[in-house]
Amino acid sequence: MSFPTEPCFVLECNGYPEELLQHPAMKFMEGFENSFHSGTMYTEAEPFGTWHTTDFEYTDTFDICTTGKEGYLKLYEVYQNLFEEFFHCPRVVLIRTTSDGYECYGKADLYATYKVPGEKKETSPDGKEWHFKAPGAWRMVFRRDGSSQPEGLKLSAMAITSNPLPILGGAVARKMIPPEFLQQHAF
């Protein structure tokens, strides 16, 4: 039985090696991550549409899809409400070329420190200590639009898959969110 195939960029890594950053989509993500982590992505200097397409789709870990500026703000809210600091460490990346950009699948570890102090139990590859490490998977779609962003790309879709219970459990233990939050989200 034959089936169609196409070439893909595939890399196993533990962070951002130079080989990963040679791919245009990951070069874009380097700038995206820097802007996202610093918070400048959500300021007047970099308003909605700078890094995202206007029809951006964000699908969260509860499989709820939010579009446009609302999706862009929902992604920001998740991180800003819980974390003082965070870092995404890619582990596996698979990228295929599409007619108007790239589609990317991967696995990464999220290292984060809550806004409420507590014991730091995890260490990232760069030696920094964090409250936790959580594995997750994602799908991202990058669309060429001729923008001034790296590689002329913008992010048009992002879907995150992970088990949020350990992260939210840590937030409950620090009294950042009420235990009822877990019940409301069908855990």
N, C-alpha and C positions, 0 to 999 in steps of 0.2 A: 504494500500500500504506500503510495507516495502522498506527500503533503507539501504545501509551500513552506519554504524557509527563507530567512533573510539574515544577513550578518548583524551582530550586536556587539557592543562594547561591554565586556564583562570584567570586573575586577574585584578580587577579595582584598580587603585592606583593614587597617586599624587606625583610622583617622583620615587625613588628607595628604597622601603622598603626592609627589610631583606628577607621577603617572596619571593619577586621577584628575588632577587639575589641567591636564592637557586636553581633555575632552571639552568642547565648547559649553555643553550644558553644565558641567561641574565648575567650569571657570565662572559662569554666570552665578552658580550657587555659592561660590566663595564670596562674591560681593553681596549677594542676597543675605547669606548667613551673617556677615559682618554688620549689615544694616539692621537685620532683625534682632540680633543679640544686643546691639547697642541701643536699640529703640528708636534710632533716627528714621526708620522706615515709617513710623507712625507720627511724624511731625509735619509741620507745614513745609519743611525743606524737602521732604519726600512723600507727598500725599499719595492717596490711592491712585493707581494707574502708573506710578513710576516703575514699580517692579512687577505689577500684576496686570493682566488684561482686564478690561472693564466687565467682562463676563466670567471672571474668575469663579471657580467652584471649589469650595472647601468641604470635604467630607470628614467628619470627626470620628473618633474611636467608637462612638455610639451609632455610627453609620447614618448620621444626620447630615444631609447636604444643604449648605447655605451658599448663596451665590452673590456675586458682585461685591460691593463695598461692605455689605453685612457679613459676608464670609471672611473677608479680609480682617474685619474688626473682631470677629469671633475667634479666629486663630490667635490674634494678639491677646485677647482677653484671657484665654486659657493659660498662657504663659505668665502674663503680668499679674494675675490674681494670686498665683501660688508661688512663683519662683523669684528669688532675689537675683539668681544667676543660673545660667544653663549652657550646655554645650552638646551638640549633636556629633557623634563620632561614627562615621560611616564604617560598615563592616563588609557589606557586599553591595555592589552596584551593577545594574544591567540597564543599558541604554540602547534603544533602537531609534533609527532615523525615521521620521514621518515626512509626509509631503510638505508640512509647514513648520517643522521643528524637530522635537525629540520627545519620546515617551520614556520615562525612567522609573525603574522599580528598584527597591533596595531594602536593606536591613541596616539599622543603625542603633546605637545605644544612646539614650538620653541620660546625661549626667546633669544633676541639678541640686541646687541648694534652696530650701524653702525660705520664705520671708521671715519665718519664726525660727530662732536659734535651736540647735540640737546637735547631737553627735553626728559627726561626718564618718560614714562607714565605707565609702567607695573612693577609689583613686582612678582617675582617667589616665590614658597612656602618657600624657605630658607630666604626670606626677601630682596634679592638683587634687585636693580632697573635696568630696561632695557628700551631701546627705544620702543620695541614692543613685543607682544606675538602673535604668529600665530599658529592656529591649523593645524594639518596635519595627514595623515595616511600613513602607510608604510607596505611593505611586504619584509621580508628578508629570505634568505635561507642560512642555515649554513651546511657545509659539514664536516664530520669527516675526518681527514687526518693524524692523529697521530702526528701532529705538537706539538711544545712545547708551543703553545699559550694555554690560559686557556681552559680546557676541550678538548684539541686536535681538536679544530674546526677552520675553516676559513669561511669567508663570501663569498658566491658564487654568490649571487644576492641581489640587493636592488632596490626597486621601491618606489618612493615617490609620494604621491598625496596630493596636497594642492592648494589653490588659491594664486598664487604668486603676484597678482595685488597689495594688500596692502603693501607688502614688497618692491616691485619694485617701487611703488608710493612714498614710503618714500625715496628711493634712488634717484628718480628723484627730489623730493623736496629739497634734500641736494646737488643736482647737481653732484651726483656720476655717474649717467648714463644719457644719453640724452633722452628726451621724445620720440624720434623716435624709441628707443629700444622697447617700448611698442607696437608701430605700427608694427614693424617687426615681432613680436611674436604673431600676430593675436588677439590682445585684442581689 
